Protein backbone atom coordinates (compact mmCIF):
# COMPACT_ATOMS: atom_id res chain seq x y z
CA UNK A 1 0.00 0.00 0.00
CA UNK A 2 2.74 2.35 0.94
CA UNK A 3 4.72 1.46 -2.20
CA UNK A 4 1.71 2.12 -4.41
CA UNK A 5 1.14 5.42 -2.72
CA UNK A 6 4.76 6.39 -3.07
CA UNK A 7 4.93 5.64 -6.79
CA UNK A 8 2.52 8.40 -7.96
CA UNK A 9 4.29 10.88 -5.71
CA UNK A 10 7.63 9.99 -7.34
CA UNK A 11 6.09 10.27 -10.80
CA UNK A 12 4.62 13.69 -9.97
CA UNK A 13 7.97 14.94 -8.73
CA UNK A 14 9.65 13.69 -11.91
CA UNK A 15 7.14 15.47 -14.11
CA UNK A 16 7.56 18.67 -12.13
CA UNK A 17 11.32 18.83 -12.81
CA UNK A 18 12.17 21.17 -15.73
CA UNK A 19 13.79 19.55 -18.74
CA UNK A 20 17.31 20.57 -19.92
CA UNK A 21 15.80 22.08 -23.08
CA UNK A 22 13.49 24.34 -21.08
CA UNK A 23 16.40 25.48 -18.96
CA UNK A 24 18.52 26.18 -22.03
CA UNK A 25 15.70 28.14 -23.67
CA UNK A 26 15.25 30.24 -20.56
CA UNK A 27 18.97 31.03 -20.47
CA UNK A 28 18.95 32.04 -24.13
CA UNK A 29 16.04 34.40 -23.50
CA UNK A 30 17.83 35.96 -20.55
CA UNK A 31 21.01 36.44 -22.61
CA UNK A 32 19.03 37.91 -25.50
CA UNK A 33 17.35 40.41 -23.21
CA UNK A 34 20.69 41.27 -21.60
CA UNK A 35 22.34 41.85 -24.99
CA UNK A 36 19.49 44.10 -26.05
CA UNK A 37 19.78 46.05 -22.81
CA UNK A 38 23.54 46.47 -23.26
CA UNK A 39 23.07 47.67 -26.85
CA UNK A 40 20.52 50.24 -25.71
CA UNK A 41 22.79 51.36 -22.88
CA UNK A 42 25.71 51.73 -25.28
CA UNK A 43 23.64 53.78 -27.74
CA UNK A 44 22.32 55.94 -24.89
CA UNK A 45 25.85 56.53 -23.60
CA UNK A 46 27.04 57.56 -27.05
CA UNK A 47 24.13 59.98 -27.48
CA UNK A 48 24.83 61.43 -24.04
CA UNK A 49 28.48 61.91 -25.00
CA UNK A 50 27.49 63.78 -28.16
CA UNK A 51 25.06 66.01 -26.28
CA UNK A 52 27.56 66.82 -23.58
CA UNK A 53 29.97 67.86 -26.29
CA UNK A 54 27.25 70.07 -27.77
CA UNK A 55 26.66 71.70 -24.37
CA UNK A 56 30.38 72.33 -23.93
CA UNK A 57 30.61 73.95 -27.36
CA UNK A 58 27.54 76.07 -26.60
CA UNK A 59 29.11 77.18 -23.33
CA UNK A 60 32.30 78.20 -25.12
CA UNK A 61 30.25 80.11 -27.68
CA UNK A 62 28.24 81.96 -25.04
CA UNK A 63 31.34 82.88 -23.01
CA UNK A 64 33.05 84.18 -26.14
CA UNK A 65 29.96 86.21 -27.12
CA UNK A 66 29.73 87.72 -23.63
CA UNK A 67 33.44 88.48 -23.81
CA UNK A 68 32.81 90.36 -27.04
CA UNK A 69 30.31 92.57 -25.22
CA UNK A 70 32.64 93.20 -22.29
CA UNK A 71 35.86 93.71 -24.28
CA UNK A 72 35.18 95.95 -27.29
CA UNK A 73 38.80 95.87 -28.47
CA UNK A 74 38.59 92.13 -29.15
CA UNK A 75 34.94 92.12 -30.15
CA UNK A 76 35.45 90.89 -33.73
CA UNK A 77 37.50 87.84 -32.74
CA UNK A 78 35.32 86.96 -29.74
CA UNK A 79 32.06 87.27 -31.70
CA UNK A 80 33.49 85.07 -34.46
CA UNK A 81 34.57 82.49 -31.86
CA UNK A 82 31.17 82.67 -30.20
CA UNK A 83 29.30 82.17 -33.46
CA UNK A 84 31.52 79.22 -34.37
CA UNK A 85 30.97 77.58 -30.98
CA UNK A 86 27.19 77.98 -31.09
CA UNK A 87 26.99 76.73 -34.69
CA UNK A 88 29.16 73.68 -33.87
CA UNK A 89 26.99 72.99 -30.82
CA UNK A 90 23.82 73.04 -32.92
CA UNK A 91 25.32 70.69 -35.50
CA UNK A 92 26.61 68.28 -32.87
CA UNK A 93 23.27 68.19 -31.03
CA UNK A 94 20.93 67.80 -34.01
CA UNK A 95 23.17 65.48 -36.01
CA UNK A 96 23.69 63.05 -33.12
CA UNK A 97 23.30 59.48 -34.50
CA UNK A 98 20.22 57.72 -33.20
CA UNK A 99 21.55 54.26 -33.97
CA UNK A 100 25.02 52.72 -33.72
CA UNK A 101 26.10 49.60 -35.59
CA UNK A 102 28.94 47.69 -33.98
CA UNK A 103 32.03 46.79 -36.00
CA UNK A 104 31.36 43.08 -35.48
CA UNK A 105 27.98 43.40 -37.22
CA UNK A 106 29.51 45.20 -40.20
CA UNK A 107 32.38 42.74 -40.37
CA UNK A 108 29.93 39.84 -40.36
CA UNK A 109 27.95 41.32 -43.26
CA UNK A 110 31.12 42.01 -45.25
CA UNK A 111 32.52 38.52 -44.51
CA UNK A 112 29.49 36.83 -46.09
CA UNK A 113 29.85 38.83 -49.31
CA UNK A 114 33.64 38.36 -49.37
CA UNK A 115 33.29 34.60 -49.03
CA UNK A 116 30.76 34.46 -51.87
CA UNK A 117 32.84 36.65 -54.20
CA UNK A 118 36.04 34.72 -53.43
CA UNK A 119 34.24 31.43 -54.19
CA UNK A 120 32.95 32.87 -57.48
CA UNK A 121 36.45 33.96 -58.51
CA UNK A 122 37.80 30.53 -57.61
CA UNK A 123 35.04 28.68 -59.50
CA UNK A 124 35.69 30.75 -62.64
CA UNK A 125 39.44 30.20 -62.44
CA UNK A 126 40.27 33.91 -62.46
CA UNK A 127 43.57 35.58 -61.58
CA UNK A 128 44.64 37.03 -58.24
CA UNK A 129 44.84 40.55 -59.69
CA UNK A 130 42.44 43.15 -58.24
CA UNK A 131 42.08 46.17 -60.54
CA UNK A 132 39.95 49.23 -59.80
CA UNK A 133 39.16 51.19 -62.93
CA UNK A 134 36.58 53.64 -64.29
CA UNK A 135 33.38 52.04 -65.55
CA UNK A 136 30.06 53.35 -66.88
CA UNK A 137 28.51 56.36 -65.17
CA UNK A 138 25.89 55.55 -62.53
CA UNK A 139 23.27 57.58 -60.68
CA UNK A 140 24.72 56.36 -57.37
CA UNK A 141 27.92 58.36 -57.87
CA UNK A 142 31.24 56.57 -58.29
CA UNK A 143 31.65 54.71 -61.57
CA UNK A 144 34.66 52.68 -60.41
CA UNK A 145 34.43 48.91 -60.80
CA UNK A 146 36.52 46.09 -59.39
CA UNK A 147 37.84 44.02 -62.29
CA UNK A 148 39.23 40.51 -61.81
CA UNK A 149 40.88 39.35 -65.07
CA UNK A 150 40.70 35.87 -66.51
CA UNK A 151 44.19 35.88 -68.04
CA UNK A 152 47.55 36.70 -66.48
CA UNK A 153 48.30 38.96 -69.46
CA UNK A 154 45.21 41.11 -69.84
CA UNK A 155 44.03 44.39 -71.25
CA UNK A 156 41.79 46.70 -69.19
CA UNK A 157 38.29 46.52 -70.66
CA UNK A 158 36.42 49.52 -72.02
CA UNK A 159 34.36 51.39 -69.40
CA UNK A 160 31.03 50.43 -71.00
CA UNK A 161 31.98 46.74 -70.98
CA UNK A 162 32.23 46.90 -67.18
CA UNK A 163 28.48 47.43 -66.97
CA UNK A 164 28.09 43.64 -67.17
CA UNK A 165 29.17 41.33 -64.37
CA UNK A 166 30.82 38.96 -66.83
CA UNK A 167 33.08 40.78 -69.30
CA UNK A 168 33.37 38.47 -72.32
CA UNK A 169 33.36 40.65 -75.45
CA UNK A 170 37.16 40.95 -75.76
CA UNK A 171 39.30 37.83 -75.22
CA UNK A 172 42.23 39.83 -73.80
CA UNK A 173 39.94 41.76 -71.44
CA UNK A 174 37.75 38.95 -70.14
CA UNK A 175 36.98 38.78 -66.45
CA UNK A 176 34.59 39.67 -63.67
CA UNK A 177 33.25 43.18 -63.00
CA UNK A 178 31.94 43.96 -59.51
CA UNK A 179 30.71 47.00 -57.63
CA UNK A 180 33.46 47.60 -55.03
CA UNK A 181 32.64 47.84 -51.34
CA UNK A 182 34.73 51.02 -51.19
CA UNK A 183 32.54 52.85 -53.72
CA UNK A 184 29.86 54.12 -51.31
CA UNK A 185 32.55 54.90 -48.73
CA UNK A 186 34.44 57.01 -51.23
CA UNK A 187 31.30 58.92 -52.19
CA UNK A 188 30.68 59.78 -48.53
CA UNK A 189 34.32 60.82 -48.24
CA UNK A 190 34.15 63.02 -51.33
CA UNK A 191 30.96 64.74 -50.15
CA UNK A 192 32.67 65.64 -46.88
CA UNK A 193 35.64 67.29 -48.61
CA UNK A 194 35.78 71.07 -48.43
CA UNK A 195 38.13 71.23 -51.44
CA UNK A 196 38.55 69.34 -54.69
CA UNK A 197 40.08 65.87 -54.60
CA UNK A 198 43.89 66.15 -55.02
CA UNK A 199 45.15 65.06 -58.43
CA UNK A 200 48.69 64.08 -57.36
CA UNK A 201 49.43 60.79 -55.65
CA UNK A 202 51.30 62.27 -52.69
CA UNK A 203 48.52 64.52 -51.40
CA UNK A 204 45.84 62.03 -52.45
CA UNK A 205 47.47 59.32 -50.32
CA UNK A 206 47.42 61.65 -47.30
CA UNK A 207 43.74 62.49 -47.73
CA UNK A 208 42.63 58.89 -48.24
CA UNK A 209 44.67 57.65 -45.28
CA UNK A 210 43.17 60.37 -43.08
CA UNK A 211 39.70 59.36 -44.25
CA UNK A 212 40.25 55.77 -43.10
CA UNK A 213 41.33 56.89 -39.63
CA UNK A 214 39.48 60.12 -38.90
CA UNK A 215 36.24 59.93 -40.89
CA UNK A 216 35.30 56.26 -41.04
CA UNK A 217 37.42 54.91 -38.14
CA UNK A 218 38.01 51.74 -40.15
CA UNK A 219 41.61 51.52 -38.92
CA UNK A 220 43.53 52.67 -35.87
CA UNK A 221 46.46 54.21 -37.75
CA UNK A 222 48.19 54.29 -41.14
CA UNK A 223 51.70 54.82 -42.47
CA UNK A 224 52.47 55.45 -46.11
CA UNK A 225 55.14 55.53 -48.77
CA UNK A 226 54.72 57.04 -52.25
CA UNK A 227 57.15 56.27 -55.06
CA UNK A 228 57.25 56.85 -58.79
CA UNK A 229 59.10 54.92 -61.44
CA UNK A 230 62.31 56.60 -62.59
CA UNK A 231 61.33 56.20 -66.24
CA UNK A 232 58.00 57.94 -65.65
CA UNK A 233 55.99 54.80 -66.30
CA UNK A 234 53.54 55.01 -63.44
CA UNK A 235 54.01 54.81 -59.71
CA UNK A 236 52.78 53.15 -56.56
CA UNK A 237 51.68 53.87 -53.02
CA UNK A 238 52.09 51.50 -50.09
CA UNK A 239 49.97 52.23 -47.03
CA UNK A 240 50.49 50.34 -43.79
CA UNK A 241 47.28 49.45 -41.94
CA UNK A 242 47.15 48.95 -38.19
CA UNK A 243 44.07 47.93 -36.22
CA UNK A 244 41.50 47.13 -38.91
CA UNK A 245 37.95 47.28 -37.54
CA UNK A 246 36.80 44.75 -40.16
CA UNK A 247 39.35 42.03 -39.55
CA UNK A 248 41.85 40.68 -42.07
CA UNK A 249 42.48 43.21 -44.86
CA UNK A 250 43.82 40.64 -47.34
CA UNK A 251 40.36 39.24 -48.08
CA UNK A 252 38.36 39.83 -51.25
CA UNK A 253 37.49 43.52 -51.77
CA UNK A 254 38.01 44.43 -48.12
CA UNK A 255 36.49 47.89 -47.38
CA UNK A 256 39.89 49.36 -46.43
CA UNK A 257 41.75 48.17 -49.54
CA UNK A 258 38.68 48.82 -51.70
CA UNK A 259 38.36 52.41 -50.47
CA UNK A 260 42.00 53.07 -51.32
CA UNK A 261 41.67 51.42 -54.74
CA UNK A 262 38.55 53.40 -55.61
CA UNK A 263 40.08 56.62 -54.29
CA UNK A 264 43.25 56.36 -56.34
CA UNK A 265 41.35 55.25 -59.46
CA UNK A 266 39.04 58.27 -59.13
CA UNK A 267 41.75 60.75 -58.20
CA UNK A 268 44.26 59.66 -60.85
CA UNK A 269 41.59 58.74 -63.43
CA UNK A 270 43.29 55.51 -64.45
CA UNK A 271 43.26 51.79 -63.60
CA UNK A 272 44.82 51.00 -60.24
CA UNK A 273 45.99 47.53 -59.17
CA UNK A 274 45.70 46.75 -55.47
CA UNK A 275 47.71 44.08 -53.64
CA UNK A 276 47.52 43.32 -49.92
CA UNK A 277 49.89 41.31 -47.75
CA UNK A 278 50.12 40.70 -44.03
CA UNK A 279 53.27 41.71 -42.14
CA UNK A 280 54.66 41.43 -38.64
CA UNK A 281 55.58 44.99 -37.83
CA UNK A 282 55.21 47.36 -34.90
CA UNK A 283 53.54 49.97 -37.09
CA UNK A 284 51.30 47.89 -39.36
CA UNK A 285 49.47 44.58 -39.64
CA UNK A 286 48.92 44.77 -43.42
CA UNK A 287 50.48 46.59 -46.36
CA UNK A 288 48.15 47.79 -49.13
CA UNK A 289 50.01 48.61 -52.35
CA UNK A 290 48.22 50.58 -55.07
CA UNK A 291 50.08 50.77 -58.40
CA UNK A 292 49.30 52.31 -61.77
CA UNK A 293 50.76 52.96 -65.22
CA UNK A 294 50.94 56.32 -67.00
Beta strands, then each sheet from edge to edge (+ up, - down):
strand 1: 131-134
strand 2: 144-149
strand 3: 166-167
strand 4: 175-179
strand 5: 221-228
strand 6: 235-242
strand 7: 272-278
strand 8: 286-292
sheet 1: 3+ 4- 2+ 1- 7+ 8- 6+ 5-
end
